Amino acid sequence: MRKMLVLLLLPSVLLGQDGAFRYFISFTDKANTTFSFNFPEEYLSPKTISKRQKFSIAIDSTDLPVSSLYINDLKSAGFVIENTSKWFNGVIVSTYDSLLIASLKYIFIDSVVAFGSWQNTKKIGEKWKLSYDASDYGLAFNQLQMLGGDVMHSKGFKGNGITIAVLDAGFYKVDELDVFSDLQNQILSTYDFVDGNSNVYDDHTHGMMVLSTMGAKGAMMGTAPDAQYLLLRSEDVFSENLIEEFMWVCAAEYADSAGADIINSSLGYTTFDDTLQDHTYADMDGKTTPISIGAGMASDKGIIVVNSAGNSGNSSWHYIGAPADNYDVLTVGAVDENEEFASFSSYGPNASGAEKPNVVAQGKNTVVANSDNTVITGNGTSFSSPITAGMVACLWGANPHKSAISIKDAIYKSADRYLNPDDQFGYGIPDYYSAYQYLNYDFTIPINESISEDVSYTIYTVDGKLIDSGILYYNNKQDVIKIIKPKTAGVYIIHLIATGFELNKKFIVFE
């Protein structure tokens, strides 16, 4: 008999809303699976398969569903299977018998995380520390224009061809409100990982407001009105329990399998109702918490994960939470309508020293839809994140053959603090039309020497101000070096250097 590892044990005396005790049980392997790498269409959507092929992302064991034999054994033992996780190779289960978990003798069980049984007493809205103003704010033009979104929209780039998965706490009345009336055919699917059904429209307003900043049309215009959406509930607003991180991972897996290009997650986890579950700042290293590990896996599969930095900037815990701490996550802080830093916005770095947030967008006096068919303003990085996710969709939709890494790199380089990032603004406020130009402007420096290695570059203005620096990838066949064009017209000097090679060259940017 294999000894079962219990990672977290909570007091069994707690009384939950339904009396059930919940666990995450991970398995040792995926043996006896009926699924094969040769037939990925059985567990991945055509879009997901196509994306993996296009960007040379392997389909691996983490993509295979968990063993149905192991699941059936747990069912036979008396557990209810609430969710499955192929990435973590396990299941979320529940039981009314607090002693049942200790009786398991299956050799295929690797470890168990116990979440206990808890009373749902958390006040709605407490998690995000949001505030709202009932004043009408029109078309949400400012938060769009700040990011160059008005120009992107004028060029026809509105998120076409991109699927955004929104992981949130519920999408109250999205199926009824006027601002979403033209979006219904763009909602590809819905699922509630908390309650285990497809109805996400009767739970909470937070996800509805988040969605409005991306997909609304009419009284306000979202940043990605032509994108397609997956609406997934992973957050239970009535409690704060570690199980929600595992449900987030399950939702992210669903999003990946369904062909999502982008995940927006206006969620973050640091402390919980039971202090035994609390994370520490040391845990905010991007690779320790379950949700941050899951976000990293989503990124590895070619998804751009966009996550709010958090609203703890004015509290004793002022740091970003999980999964915003993951290095590959595009973490978004908040500024106001005048591009001033919003004091509530959480800041970095993460515990490993990585610069966080990565960028900022309007999260104070942000225009959002209300459940009574009005338009209001709200405060929180919950809104700066989806505004950004929508703009990422516009940029990626305009450049569908670019990788997630290339898209994020262009966004960072377009931002107004790219050369001087900090722990509040990150790289600053991006200009997505400039990022588009970076990705599409074929700007080259011809050279006449044979170079077999990457080239370091530095770009200056003619008066010596540093503009950009990095590594260039030389193409011997074309005898040119491609560089990223500065976003401001002017005269520049580029300095190129490699082993046995050095060049200073003047060039002009006209637009």
Buried (B, 14 or more C-beta within 10 A) or exposed (E): EEEBEEEBEBEEEBEBEEEBBBBBBBBBEBEEBEBEEEEBEEBBBEBBBEBBEEBEBEBEEBBBBBBEEBBEBBEEBEBBBBBBBBBBBBBBBBBEEBEBBEEBEBEBBBBBBBBBBBEEEBEEBEBBBBEBEEEEBEEBBBBBEBBBBBBBBEEEBBBBBBBBBBBBBBBBBBBEBEBBEEBEEBBBBBBBBBBEEEBBBEBBBBBBBBBBBBBBBBBBBBBBBBBBBBBBBBBBBBBBBBBBBBBBBBBBBBBBBBBBBBBBBBBBBBBBBBEEBEBEBEBBBBBBBBBBBBBBBBBBBBBBBBBBBBBBBEEEBBBBBBBBBBBBBBBBBBBBBEBEBBEBBBBBBBBBEBBBBBBBBBBBBBBBBBBEEBBBBBBBBBBBBBBBBBBBBBBBBBBEEBBBEBBBBBBBBBBBBBBEBBBBBBBBBBBBBBBBBBBEBEBBBEBEEEBEEEBBBBBBBEEEEEBBEBEBEBEEEEBBBBBBBBBEEEEBBBBBEBEEBEBEEEBEBEE
